[in-house]
Structure formats: C-alpha cells, structure tokens
Amino acid sequence: MSDSQQKQDLRKQQLTLLKYEKTIKNGAIVLSAGGALAAANADKVLGGKAAAALAELRDAHMALAQKASEAHDVLGVAALEAGAKVSDGGLPKDAVNTVVKSLLGLG
C-alpha cells in the first residue's frame, strides 16, 4: 500500500469512527432522557428490576463509549505516525467516553 493510499485509508477510518462516536453520544442522550422516565413507570409494574436493568444498560453504553475512545486514540496515533491529517470532523474535542459519562450522569 502506498503512503498516499495508507493516508486515505486512515482518513476513511477516522471519519467512520467519528460518525460512530456521534451515534454513541446520541444514544446516551436518548438513554438519559427516556431511560429515567421509563424506569420510573416500569418500577410501578416491575419493582426494582427496572432500575437494575437501566443501570446495566448505562454500564454497557459506557463500556461502548470507552472502547470507542480507545479506538479513537489508537487511530489518531496511527494517523500521526503515517503523517496523515488527524480529523476532528467538526465534532467537540471531548472524548466520547467523557461526553457519555456526563450525559448519563455518571460523573
């Protein structure tokens, strides 16, 4: 693979990852807004099981965000090593796991 092709491939991977990160952030917004309301109503029927399920879903979403952040860091390093432009895609500079953690009220 030529140097130019490698840079193009890294750029495509960066853009794909940025789109995925945006999807994860949007999912956290939905989970945060709708999850608490659903859990409150479900608790009437299911007792404490709804809150436990919501907590498990939040943890899973947080783990997904953490892995996406790790992938972002690895891809950024690979791009820098290849001399490719590191893309921010016009998105906020905060790592996806930091944003998701905040949206989910986890810290």
N, C-alpha and C positions, 0 to 999 in steps of 0.2 A: 504494500500500500504506500503510495507516495505521501510526502509530507502534506501536500495540499489536500489530498483525499482524507488523510487522517484528521486534519483540522476541520474539514467539512463534516466528517462523521461525528466528531466530538461536539460540534455546534448543534447537529441534529439531536444528539443525545441530551444536550443541555436544554434545548427547547422542549423536548418531550418531558424531561424531568420537571421543568418549571410549570408546564401545564398540569402535570400530575400533582405537584405541590399545591397549586391553586385549587384543584379538586379536593384535596385533603383539607385545606383551610375552609372551603365552602361546606364540606361535610361536618366540620367542627361547629360551624355556625348553626347549621340545622340541628345537630345533636344537642347543642347547648340550648337553643330556643325551644325546640319541640320536645326534647327529652325530659326536661323537668316537668312540663305540663302533662305529658303522657304518663310519667311516673306517678305524679300526684293523683291522677284519675285512676290509674291502674292499681294503685295501692288500696283503693277502696274495694276492689274486687280480689286482688291477689295478695294483699297484705304486704309484708316486707320484701317479697320476691321481686317486685318491680324495681325497687331501689337497688337491689343487688344486681339485677340484670343491667340496669342503666350504668352502674359503676363498672361492671365488666365490659360493657360496650365502650365506655370512656377510656378504660385502660387499653383496650385493643386499638382504639383510634390513636391514642397517644403513642403506642408502640409503632404503629404505622408511620406516624409523623417523625418519630425518632429515626427510623430506618431511612426515610426519605431525606432527612437532614444529613445523615451519614453518607448516603449516596451522592448528595449534592457536594459535600466536601471532597469526596474521592474524585468525582468528575471534575471539580474545579482544579484540584491538584494536577490531574492528568492533562487538563487543558493548558495550564501554566507551563507544565513540563514540555508540552508539544509546541509551545509558543502561540497557542490559539487564543483568541479573544475570549475572556470569560464573560458570559452573558448573564445579565440580571433580568432580562426580559421585561424590564419596566416594572417589576414587582418590588414590594418592600424588601429592604435589606435584612430584616429579621429572619432568622432560620424558621423553617416551617414548624419544627417542634416547639419553639418558643411561642409562636403565634397560637398554635393549637392548645398548648398548655394554658395560656391566658384565656382563650375563648371558652375553654371547658371549666375555667375557674379552679384549676389545679395548682396555681401558684403564680 
